[in-house]
Amino acid sequence: MILPNKYISNSQSLIGLSALVLNALSNKSLSIDKLWKSFEKKYINNHKLNTAPTYQKFLLTLNFMYLIGMINYTEEGDIYNENLEINNKETKSGTYKRN
């Protein structure tokens, strides 16, 4: 379930979904609902995945990503990419500036 194998495709594994979630998150700070909508618009509605993940699997992927240090949460509960160097100031567009 975490890693793909001959029974679980890359897009169904937590590692594969994590890459897609990071792509949907980009350099923005988003709430869980907005991140789900972005993910849904980018991958599910466009039929880019053979089997679309459920919201429950999406949340499991976020938990996995938090545990391994890929994402973190702001005080307001928004999710951001932990691997980007971030100034503590947001721009007007809601994205973080890189150093």
Secondary structure, DSSP 8 states (H G I E B T S, - for coil): --S--SSS-GGGSHHHHHHHHHHHHTTB-B-HHHHHHHHIIIIITTT-SSS---HHHHHHHHHHHHHTTSEEE-TTS-EEETTS-EEEEE-TTSBEEE-
